[in-house]
Amino acid sequence: MKEVARVTGVSVMTVSLSLRGDPSIPAATRNRILAAAKKLNYRKNPMVSALMSGLRRTRGRASERAVIAYIENQPRVGQHPSLALFRAGAAEAANALGFKLERFHIGETGLAESRLLSVLNARGITGVVFAPFLEAGAQLKQDWSQLAMAAIGFSLISPVLHRTVVHHAHAMQLALTELTQLGYRRIGFAVSPDEDNRVDRAWLARFLLYRYEHGGEAHFPIYRDADTSESAVVAWMEQQRPDAVLFTTYPSLEPLQALARRRGLAHVGLAHLHLLPSMKGCAGINQRHALVGAAAIDLVVEQLNSNQFGVPKFPKVVHTRGCWVPGASASGPGAHPHPT
């Protein structure tokens, strides 16, 4: 796989995605990589270099080098639905590359950090993916230098690892462009500081740039407050009078829509930057969480196969673009009843 990447001038991750037929890779690039792989007589061999490296490192212990640890910090019950999608994508990618994904919990929801490291070391597991942490700004305290690692999202800030994230800036640009093309002219954005920080402020940064380029503050109001309750946001909507609003926080827009209708705001289009399968009829961005989880596995396997361990000197950030999903919640200004 590394040789195919060298010949075609792309990353190992791009080769991996192309060989799996992933639609996120342009067809022309995918075909070029497949042709090079065929010419080089490429055959899947998921573990040769990684297994030999693992056997040397474990010095005779029973090695579980075929396991990649998937480490979660959030509660086992009541997790945000996106976490299951990240995990499912990671598991599928690991399986396709000849690995098994095994779930571990760290912190208050599981093992102490030092104990988890001991478990991984005893079992010879040297590949690790960190799922998004419960709190933004999470930091690890122990020495993880013997592991090949990647993080999903921006919540883990120390150590600074290779990471795979949703392309939040692109998502905001895409959502604003789609809403503008639908005819909305006064588009608001409601976000909590915690959600803003969890995406490294990429949503807010792109929103402000769009506002600067398309009419200024009067046309693009912002609600940024820790209180994102429906009542607080609807009160802001009553004051600012947007004709559409982008949201990030709610697992469902139904309570917000019901309150907006009661307050005479049924005409306001609502779109979500973090769509989930349960949000039927809601317009917004499908973040393609499974592809983000799969990309984290690719980052780890790339390190394992090149015998690279520890905190990288030059960390990579792999962005995965989402896609716009049209929905009845924001189908254009004329599609919603206006207050009389």
N, C-alpha and C positions, 0 to 999 in steps of 0.2 A: 504494500500500500504506500509506503514511504517512497519507493522508487517510482511508482505511478505519479505521485505528487511532484517529485523532482522533474520528471520528464514533461509534465503538463504545466508546471509553473503555478500550481495551486497548493492549498494547504491539505494536510492529511485528512482533516475533518471534511473538507469539500469532496475529496475522493471517497471517503466513507459514505457520505450522504448520496453521492452520485451512484455508487455501486448498489445502494439500497433503493434507488429510483425515487429519491425524495423530491417532491415538486418544488421545494424552495430553491433548488439549483436550476438555473436557466437550462432549457433543453439543449441549446448549442454547447454549453459547457459540459453538460452531462454526457452528451454523445461523444465529445472529444475525449473525455476521461475514459469512457467505456471502450473506445477504439484503442486508446493507449494501453489499457489493462489487457485487452485481448492480444495485442501485439507483444506485450511483455510476458504473456502466458500466465497472468495473475490467477491464483487460486486462493480461496479463503483458508487461512491457517491462523486461527485467532490467538494462539498462545505460545508459539515457539520461542521468540526472543523474550517475551515477558515471563514465561515459565522458567526458562533457564536463569534469568536474572533473579527471579524469586527464590529458586532453589539455592543459589549462591548466598543470598541474603539471609535465608532462614537456617543455614548451616545444619542441615540434616533433620530439622523439625518437619513434621507433617505440614506441608504448605497448602494454604487455601488461596493461592494466588489467583484462582479463577473467580474469586469473590470480590466485588466492589462494594464497599460500605456506603450506604446512603444514610446520612446522619441528619436527624430532625431534632429541633429544639421546641417546637410548638406542641401544645397539648394533644394527646392521642385522640381525645373526643372533642368534637365541635371545631375541627380544623376548617380553615377557609377551603372551599371546594377546589381552588386552583392548585393547592398542594398535592392533592391526589392526581391531578392531571400532570404536574411536573414529574411525580414519582412514576406514573404509568409510562410516560415517554422515556424516562431513564431506564426503566426495567426492560422495555421493548428493545431499546438500542443496545443495552448490555447483552441481552440474549442473542441479538443478531451478530454480535462480535465475539460470541463464545464465552461470555462472562455471566455470572449470576449476581443480581443485585440483592443485597441483604440490608434490611432496615434496622437502624439503631437509633436510640434516643439519648440525648445528652442534656445535662442541666437539671432543672427542677422536674422535668418530665421523664427523666431516665437516669443514666449513669453519670457520675461525676466525670469531668474531663480527663483527669489522670487515670481513673479506672477504665474508661473507654479506650484510652491509648494502650493500656496494659492488655486488654482483651484483643485488640487488633494485632498487637505485636505477638501475643501468644499464638494466635491463629495464623500468623503469616499473611495477614491482609494488608496490602500496601497501596491500594487504590481507594480514594475517598471522594465522595460528592457531598457537599454541605447544602442541604435544602435551605430556603429562606428562614431566618431566625424570627422569633416572636417580636423582638424589639429591634428597631433600627439602631445601628451603631454597636452591634455585638462584637466582642473581642475574645479571642482564645488566649489562654495564659500559659499552656504547656508547650513543649517542644515537639512540633509536628514535622520536623525536618526529614524524617525517614519515609515520608509518604508522598505519593503522587496525588495531587488534590485539585479540585475545582469547586467553585461556589455558584449557586444559582441566585441571581439578584444582587442587590447592593447592601443588604442588611448586615452582612459580616464584613467589618472594616479592617480587622486585624487578626491574623496576618493578611496582607494584600495578595490575593491569589488570582490565578486565571479564573475568569467568571463568564457565565453565559446569562444574558438578560433579554427581556423584551425590549425592542427598539421603541422606547417610550416617546422619544422626540418625533420619530416618524409617525407613531400612532396619533399623537396630538395634531400634527400637520395634516394627516389624512382625514381625521375627524372634522377638523375645521374646514378643510376644503370641501368635503362632502356636504356638510351642513350649509355652507355658503352656496354651493351649486343647487341645493334644494330650495334656496330662496330666503334663508334666514339671514338677517342683517344685524341683529343685536344678540350676540352669542355669549353667554356667561359661562364661567368655570367655577365649580365648587369643589374644594379639596381641603382635607385636614392637614395640618403641619406634619403629622406622622406619615400619612400617605405620600405627601410631597417629599419628605426626606427619604422614604424607602425606595424611591425611584431616582435618587440623586438629583432631585428637582428638575428632572428633564421635562416633565409635563409642563410645569410652570414656565420654564425658560422658553420653550417653543411657543407657548401661548402668548407670552409677552412679545416675542419677536413677531408673531402673526398680527398681534394688536398694533404694533408699531408700523407694520407695513400696510395695514388695512383699516385705517380710520381712527386709531387711538382709543383711549380709555373709555370714551363715551359710548363706543360700540361694542366693547368687550369687557364687561364688569367681572370682577373676581371676588369670590367668597373664599377666604382662607382662614379657617377658625377650627379650634379643637371641637367645638359643638357643631356636629354635622347632623343633628337630629332633624327629622322632617320639618318640625315646626320652626326651627331656627332658619333653615334654608328657604322655606316657603316665605317667611317674613322678609328675608333678603330679596327674594324674587318679587314680592309685592312692592318693595322700595325701588329696585333697579329696573323692573319691567323688561326683562330679556324676552326675546321670542323663541330662544332655545337655550338649553343649559347642558353642559357636559359634566358628568359625575364620575367619581372613582370609588366611592365608599360602600354603597348599599348592595347587599346580596340580592335585593329585589327592588324594583322601582314602584311596585304596586302601592305601598303605603304613601309614598311621596305623590304619586299620581292622584290618589284618592283625596289627599289633603289639598292638592293644587286645584282640583275640580271644585271642592267646597269653597275655596277662596276666589273663584272666578278666574283661575289661571289654566283652565283646560286647554287653551290654545298654545301653551308653551311646549315646544318640542323638547323631548328629553332623550339624551344619548349617553351611553356608558362606555368608559374607556377600558373596562375590565369585564367584558361579557363572559357569562357562564352558560353552560348548556341549559340551565333551568330558566333562563331569562327569555322566555318565549315572547316574540313580538317586540322585543326591545332592540332599538338601533344602537350601533356602537362598534367597538373594536374587538374582534376575536384575537386574543393575544397568542394563540397557538402554543399554549403552555407545554404540550407534549413535545413539540420540537425544541423548546428551550431546555427541557430535561434531557432530551437525547443529545443535544449539543454538549452538555456537561460531561456526559459519558465519553464522547469523542475526545474532549480535552484531556480527560484522565487516561484513556487508553493510549493516546498519542504520547503522553509522558512515560507510561509504563513500557511501551515498546521501544522507546529511545533511552530507557534507563535514567530518567530525570526525576529527581525527588526533591522535596523541600519547597521553600518559598521561592518563587521565580524572581529572577533579577528584573525581568521585563514582563510584567503580567499582561495577559491578553484579555480583552473584553470582546466577546462574540455576541453581536446583536442579531436577534431574530425578528423579522418584520411581521406584524399582524396584518389583518385584513378588515376592511369595512363590511359590516353586516347591516343591510337596510332593515328597517322595522317600522311598525305602525306608531311607535312612540315618537318618532321624528320623521314624518313623511312629507314635510313641507308646510309652510304657514297656512296654505289654503285647505289643508286636510284636517285642521283642528277647529272646533267651534270657538269663536271669539266671544268674550264676555259682552253682554248687551249693555 
